[in-house]
Amino acid sequence: MTLLTGDRYRAGLDDGRELYLDGERITDPASHPAFRPAVDELARLLDLQHDPEHSSLLTWKDPETGNRIARAYQPPRTLEDLRLQRRSAEFWHAESLGQHGRSPAFMASIALGVHDFRHRLEESHTGFGANADAWYRHCAENDLVLSHALGDPQIDRSADPLEDPDLALRVLEENDRGIVVRGAKQLTTLAPLAHEVLVYLSASFTQRKGEQFVVWFALPLNTPGLVTLCREPLGSAPWGHAHPLGARFDEQDAMLFFDDVVVPWDRVFLLRDGELARTGLGRINAWSAYIGHIRFRERLRTLLATATLVAESIGVDGFRNVQEDLGRLAGYAELTEYFLDAAEARATVTDSGLLAPGDTAASRVWSAEVAAGAVEIVRKIGASGLLMQPTANDLANPRLRPHIDRYMRGRGIDAEHKSRLFRLAWELTGDGFGQRQDLYEYVHRGDLTRNRINIFKRYDQSSVRERLQRIIDDPAEPAAVPQEAQR
């Protein structure tokens, strides 16, 4: 079927899945008002792949089949391949203003990582590597929109699943058809709007004492026994201006309940191998971490442009402290460019022959650390104006409009235009959608404490420690600098 169109994407969501929102079963998310704007936005982006102006950037001709597939699914073998992936992702995330954390471009890169890791999976269990490769090709050739599920439910994180098996998804049995799994997964972003879900483990959950809790697999979201529960939508409100960002870019987060779901053997990739799951987590996410930086850079650029427009609209853009804050935001955006360049400069060839970006662990920690501060800069500049803006109905009221025009205008900007600008800034930083995006930046890269500890443990301090030790042992002896350091 090759590349999706927007219409085929919409139709594909009406697949009989068991999807619930606010206690109601939703039969077709594409036609439901809570999901329709977000579905339409994804459909618009998918249609761009067919636009002659963009198709050469957003798609790639598979030499094995002659079909065009999405660029994000292309296995990169050269630096030019990797940079084409970057430019394609830059286009996608510019179109979505950096708000699509789980864009199809992001998830396709994880499917690519599973494909890259297939040889190690095959070594663990005959057939699992072939399963991984077949699933990747199925996703790429059908241009599937994917979700993934890593986290266990928040019941009692101080307890071990061996004490209470409901704490983690587990394998109940193995039979001729496949494995039977029971449990839940959170937080499955984009699940209501995706075709399939890849289930695996976050770094915190790979260290299982019970092997029955260690499993990787993929399933269509309409698989019998798989129940999807959505959180409250963030893209609509009964009054005020429209919520263009929340409506278009609310990816929806969901709980997945596995009610004794049968996973066919050809959809199982890893089973009862915690060590391989730990190793594989970094490998399969090598490209997604790179794509994630591209998305974060675009979010920073959006916050910077919004903050600048707000500052100009109220005449504070010339204030020294405001310019300093805007400069800090601009610096954040520029640093993400350096991280991307470094990932390309440090790219390495994997054991399957693909070119993977260099490690981005430290820059991912940095991104999570500065994300909240970037939002805070917009809040500081907009201040109380973010809260006090007239609604569309206020602007239409003849009694109120003269006062609004006189007292709620900006510098060189009328009250209506200013209200829409400030509403957009509020949506980015303060309302339910903005708060969700802010929380997403903090949690989606994993446990920050664990990530910092891992960086510390693997950072090579040996040469500096040797030089310091020589000084400590004999203060009169100069510490020789190794030749490689001199170079």
N, C-alpha and C positions, 0 to 999 in steps of 0.2 A: 504493500500500500504506500510505502515511502512517505514523503513529507506530508505532515498534517496541514489541512486548511482549517480556518477558524470554524467553519460549519461542521466539518467532520469531527473536530475536537468537541464541540458542543454536543453533537449527537452521541458521541462515545461515552459521555457521562451518564446517559440514561441507560444503564446497564443492569438494573435490578439490584444494585448494592443496598445493604442495610445501613442507611444513613439517618441520623437523628439530630434534630435541632429543636431545643426548647420543648422536649417531650414529644415532638411530632416527627413521624417518619417522612423523609423527603424522597420522593421517587425520582425527581429529575433536578439536580442542582442547577443546571444551566437555565432553567425557567423560573427558579425560585427567587423572589426579590432580594433575599439576604445574600445570595451568591451570584446573581446575574451580572452585576457590574464587574465583579472580579473575573468571572468567566469570559465576559466580552472583552476585557482588557487582554487576557491571555490569548484569546482568539485573534485579536487585532495583531498582536505581536507574531503569532504563528503565521498569519497571512503575509507578513512582511518577508518571510522566506521565499515567497513566490513572486515578489516584486522584482522586476528585472534590474532595478537600481541597486538592490541590496542582496540579491540571491548569491552572487559570487562571494560575498563576504560571509553571509550567514549559513551557507551550505557548502557541501563538498561532494564530489563525484567519487563514489566508492569504486575503485578499479576492479574489484571482484565481481560486482553485480551490474555496474554501469548506472546504478541509481544514485540520485542525489540524497544525501542525508544531512542532518543538522551538523553544523561545524563543531559543536560541543562534543559530538560523538566521534569525531575524527581521532584516530590514534596518532599522536604527534611523534614523528621520528626525527625531525630536524628542528633547529631553532626557529626557522621560518614557520614551520607548522605550529609551534608553540605560540609564536607572536600573532599568527592568524587567529588562533583561539582567543588570544587576549583582545584583539581588535573586535572580533565578533561579540565577545562578552561585554566589551565597552559600549558597543552599539546597543545591545539589549538593555543594559543597566542604565544607560543614559535615557532611553525611552521610558523607563520606569522610575527615573529619578532616584535610583539606589534603594527603592523601597521593597523590591522583590528579593527577600533573603533566600527563598527556596525556588528560584526561577528554574525553568526547565534547563537552562544553560548550566546551572549549578549541579542539578541532580544528574544530568547526562554525564558530567565529568566523574561522578562517583561510579556510575555504571562502567565507564571507561576504566576506572581504577580496579573494579572487580575483574574485568577482562584482563588487565595487566597482571593481576595476582593469580591467574588461573593455574599456573604451573605449580605454585606452592600448595594450592588447594587440592590439586590432583595428587601430589605427593602424600598428602594427609589421608586421602580416601579416594580410591579409584572411582572415577566418574564425576567427582565434584568439580574438578577443573573444567571438564567438558560441559557440565551444567552451567557454570559461570559464563563460559564463552557463548553458549547458545542463548542464554538470557540476554547478554549484552547485545548480540546480533538481533535478537527479537525486538529489543527496545529501540535500537538504532534504525533498523529497517522500517519500523512502524512509527518512528518519531514519537514515542510514548512520553507523556508527562508523568514524572515519577515523584514519589514522596519517600521518605525514609523514617524508620522508627528505631531509636537507640535506647531511650531511657526507660527505666522501670517506674511503676506507679509510686507516688509518695505516700506510703502507708506508715512504715517505721524504718527509717534509714539506719537506725542504730542496731537493727536486728539482721540476722542472716537468713537468706531464703531457705536454708536447711531447717530453720526453726519454724518458718511459716512459708510454705511454698507459694502462697498468693503474692508474695513480695516480688516475684520475678516470673517472666514468661518461661515455661518449662516444657520439656519433651515428655509426654506421658507414655508413649509407646512407639515402637517401630513395627511396621507390618509390610505386607507385600505392596501396598499402595504408596506408602511413604511414611512420614512421621506424623504424629498427632500432638498438637501443641495446645496448651491452655494457659491463660493469663492475660496480661494487659501491657500496653506500651504507651508511654507519653514522652514527649509531646510531639505528635506527628503533624508537623506543619504541611499544609497544602493537601492533606489526604482527601478532603471532600471534593477537591478539584483535579485530582490526579487519576491516572489509570491503574497504576500499580504501586506497591510499597515494597521497599527493600528493608528487611528486618535484620539488625545486627546489634552489636553491643558498644556502648561508650567505653572509654578507657577505665572509668571507675568500676564498671560492671564486668570487665573481662576476667577479673581475678576471682572467679567463682570457686567455692569449695566443692560444689556439686556439678559434675559435668553435664547433668541434665538441663542446666540453665545456660549452656554455651551452645548457640546455634545461629547460623546465618541462613536466610532464605528470602525468596521474593514471591509475591502473590498478587494477582489482580484484586482490586478492592471490592469486587463483587463475589469473592469466594464465599461459599456457604459457611456460616458460623462466624464470619468476621463482621463485627459490629463497630460502626464508626459513630462516636458521640462528639458533636461540635461544641465549642464554647460559644458564648454570646457574640454575635457579630458586632464589629466596631465601625462599620461604614455608613451608618444611617442614624437619623434622629428625627423626632416628630416636629421640630421647629428649627428656625434659623436658616442659614445658608446651606447649600448642598455641601457634602463632605467628599470632594473629588478624590482626595488621596485615600481616605479610608475605604470609600466605596470601590475604587479601582484596584487598590493594592492590598486589601485585607486578605491575606493568604489563607486565613482560617487555620486554627490549631485544633487538634482532635485527640481524643483517647481512642485507642483501638482495643477492643475486647475480643480475645480469641477463645471462642466457646467450643473447645475440642475440635479445632480446625485441622483438617487433613492437608498436609503439605506434600504434594507429589514428590517422589524421589528426584525427578528431573528439575525441581525447583530448590533443592537443598544444596548449599555451597560449602558449609562447614558444620561439623557436628562434634561435640564433646572434645574440643581441642583448645583449651584456654590460652596456651602459649601462642598458637598460631593466630588466634583472634586478637591477641595483643599486638603481635607483629603486623598483622594485616590491617589493623585500624589506620595506622599511619600511611601504609602503602596505598590503600584504596582511596584515601582522601588527599593524596598528593596534589592532584589537579584541582579539586574542589576548594582547597585552602587558597590556592592561587586565584581562582575565580572569585572567591569570597572577598579577597582584597580589592578586586576590581569593583565589586558591588559597594564595599565600604567607602572607597574613594568617591564614588558617585554620590553616596549619601552625604559625605562631608561637603562636597561641592554644592549640593542642594541646600544644606544648612547654611553654608557661607553666603550663597546668593540671596537666600531669604533674609538672613541677618543684615546684609548690606542694604537691601531694599527697605527693610523696616527702619534702619538707621537713617537712610536718606529721607524717608517719608515724614520723619518727625524732627529733622534738622540736627541730629546728633552725630552724623557721619564725620564731622570735622573735629569732634572731641578726641583728645589724646587717648583717654582710657578706652573709648569705643574702638578707635583705630588699632589699639594694642590687642583688644579681644578679637577683632576681625583678622589681624595678622596671625594670631595664634591659630585660628581656624584655617587660614590659608596655609600655614605651616603644616598642620595635620594632613591636609589634602596633598601637599607636595611630598611629604614623607612617604605616603602610601605609594607614590610613583617610584620612589627610591626602592621600596621593598619589592615592588614588582620587577624592577630592573635587576635587583640582586637575585631574585628567584630565577630569572632567566640566565643570569651570568653564572649561577651555581648549578644549573640544570645538569642532571646526570642520566645516563642510560640505564634503564632497569634490566633485570635479568630476562625480561621478555622482549627487550629491544626497543622499548618506547623511551622517549625523552621526557623525564619528569622534572618539574620545577624544583629548585633547591628548597631546603627546609625553611619554613616560615614560622616556626613555633614562637620565637621571641617577638616577631612583629604581630602575631595574633594576640599575644598577651598585651602588647602595647595598645593595640586597637581596642581591646575590651577596657583597658584602663582609661583611655581618653574619650571614649564614646559618650559617656554621661556629661563630661565637661563640654563637649561640643554642643550638646543640646542646651546646657546651662547658659552658654554665651548668647544664644538666641533669646532665651527667657530674660536674661539680664537687660538686653538692649530693648526688647519690646515692653518689659516690665508690666505695669498695670494695664497698658493698652491691649495686651493679649487677652485680658479678661473682659474688658468693657468695650464691646463693639456692638453696634446695632444689628438686628437681624434683617432679613429681606423684608419681612412684614413691617418692621419699624420704619424702614426706608420708604415703604409704600404708604405710610400713614400721613395724611396731609397736615395733621396737627403737629406731628413730631418732626416732619422733614425739614422745616425751616431752622429749627433748633439744631438738628443733627448737622445740617449743612454748615451752620455757623460755628458750632463748638466742637465738632468731631472730625473736621477736615484735617489735612496734614499740610506739610510744606510742599506747595506745588502739586497737590494731589487732592481730589475731591473726596468727600466722606464715603461715598459708595465704593470707590476704588480702594480707599484705605481700609475699609471694613473687610473687604474680601482678602486683601493682603494679610491683614492681621489674623483673620480667621484661618488662613492657610498656615501661618506661623504657629498658631495655637494647635492646629491639627498635627503638625509635625512634632510638637514638643510637649503639649499639655493635656489633650483630651485622651480618650481611651485608646485610639489608634496610636497616637504619639507615645503614650506610656508603654504600650505593647512593643513598639519598635525599639524604644530605649531599653526595655528589659531583654528583648531579643539580643541586642548587641552584647549584653553582659553575659548571658547564659549559653548562647549557641556555640561558642568556641570551647566549651567544656569548663571543668573546674579550674579556676584561675590558680588556686593554691597548688594543686597538683601540677599544673602546667609549669609554674615557676620552679617548683622543686625539681621537675624533670630537666628543665633547662640547666639548673645549677649542677645536677648530677652528671650531665654529659658534657658540660663545658670543659674544655681541655685547659687546665691551669699549669700543666707540668713544667713548661719551660720557665715561667715566671717564678714558680715555687722553687725550682732548682737555683735560680739566680739569688733569690732571697735567702735560701738556705746557706749558700756559699758566704754571703755577707754575715749571716748570723754565726756561722762556724769560724770565720776568720775576717773580722772587720777590715783588716789591712789589705786583704786580697780583693782586687776589683772583680766585679761580677762580669764574666765574659758573656758577650751576647752571641747566641748561636748564629752560624752563617746564614741559615734560612731567614732569621729575623733581620739580619743586616740587609739581605736582598729585598 
